Amino acid sequence: MPLFEYTARNAANGQIQKGQVDVKSREEVSAYLRKNRMMLVSVREAPKKVSLGGSMGKGRVKTRDIVIFTRQFATMINAGLPLVQSLTILADQTENKLLQEVTKAVVHDVESGNTLADAFSKHPRAFSSLYVNMVAAGEAGGILDTILLRLATFLEKSDALIRKVKGAMIYPTVIFSVAFIAIAVLLIFVIPTFQSMFASVNLELPLPTRVVIGMSHILIGFWWAIAGTAAGIVFALKRYYATTDGQRRIDGMLLKAPVLGDILRKSAVSRFTRTLGTLISSGVSILDGLEITAKTAGNMVIHDAVMESRQSIAGGETISAPLAKSQVFPPMVISMIAVGEQTGGLDEMLTKIADFYDEEVDVAVSSLLSLMEPVMIVVLGVLVGGMVVAMYLPIFDMMNAVQ
């Protein structure tokens, strides 16, 4: 992500301010300045050697490190420690080098007169837009320690949900990888040995044996073409998924996939409701909350539905109607959100929905794993066992001929 240097005029007092921000494009620099009530004068990409608190470094700060940072920060603020002193202590004691550099940069920005939220916003690889907006709400309301504790809880639950979904995908991936390696070893090293033995006795081979030997010839003779084709397909899919239309189509297909689609849908509902509920309860406006939630949805179909809800709210209508139109959210979720809007307790209702769907994801993951185990055993047995039987069929024929 490039680092931009900007010069802007403060709309309140007309003073010229200079700074740096780590965002994707010049348009996002303009959006950032508008949000902070500043008018852009000039912007340019910073030289590569410039690094704001390690933000130019590769990778992101792990969620677990941010959770620990946030909880410790909240404890120190609640105990009455000054902001700069708390951040300095956190910078000295964190073991994550990137987070340490980012925190030192935040300390410098806060000492220079920036708000804590503005300082955090310059480091999106460590602090998301959701994090920044909640901190801004905490600063404005004088409840920064409460907001930080709420943030830490949210991040922990969000991270746990992501781990559950990833855990559901690890098992079948490992099994299929082992099966692929086992089949490749058989075709490349074992089958040619049997073929040489059969060729020495001039025995007419059964059809299954000929098929397996043909597969061995193809893999040995054209492995480079197979590997190139597979790499090309993966590359093409990645390029297609990088486009808005491609992401929308692939995400839509994933949501409709059997078993896995159910897990992804439930996890998306849980993430949406928990994120929006946390933002609203922290004092972030509903329009800003929906925009942030859409960006963190992780699914383009969900993103589109949430942004339509934002437009609906801006037009004086309800959130629930556009969500119902998307056909992504279950009827129960739509009904509960509608009740929350009518009663004025939308944040509490969203949190209840998130808690319910966290449990639903647990059940769905357990069901997937219990279903996958027998399926994997059968698939492996048919593939490997079928190849072994195909190679032993001619041996049985030879034994019958001898008798």
Sequence and secondary structure as in RCSB ss.txt:
>XXXX:A:sequence
MPLFEYTARNAANGQIQKGQVDVKSREEVSAYLRKNRMMLVSVREAPKKVSLGGSMGKGRVKTRDIVIFTRQFAT
MINAGLPLVQSLTILADQTENKLLQEVTKAVVHDVESGNTLADAFSKHPRAFSSLYVNMVAAGEAGGILDTILLR
LATFLEKSDALIRKVKGAMIYPTVIFSVAFIAIAVLLIFVIPTFQSMFASVNLELPLPTRVVIGMSHILIGFWWA
IAGTAAGIVFALKRYYATTDGQRRIDGMLLKAPVLGDILRKSAVSRFTRTLGTLISSGVSILDGLEITAKTAGNM
VIHDAVMESRQSIAGGETISAPLAKSQVFPPMVISMIAVGEQTGGLDEMLTKIADFYDEEVDVAVSSLLSLMEPV
MIVVLGVLVGGMVVAMYLPIFDMMNAVQ
>XXXX:A:secstr
  EEEEEEEETTT  EEEEEEE SSHHHHHHHHHHTTEEEEEEEE  TT  STTTTSSS   HHHHHHHHHHHHH
HHHTT  HHHHHHHHHHH S HHHHHHHHHHHHHHHTT  HHHHHHT TTTS HHHHHHHHHHHHHT HHHHHHH
HHHHHHHHHHHHHHHHHHHHHHHHHHHHHHHHHHHIIIIIHHHHHHHHHHTT    HHHHHHHHHHHHHHHHHHH
HHHHHHHHHHHHHHHHTSHHHHHHHHHHHHHSTTHHHHHHHHHHHHHHHHHHHHHHTT  HHHHHHHHHHTSSSH
HHHHHHHHHHHHHHTT  SHHHHHHHT S HHHHHHHHHHHHHT HHHHHHHHHHHHHHHHHHHHHHHHHHHHHH
HHHHHHHHHHHHHHHHHHHHHHHHHHH 
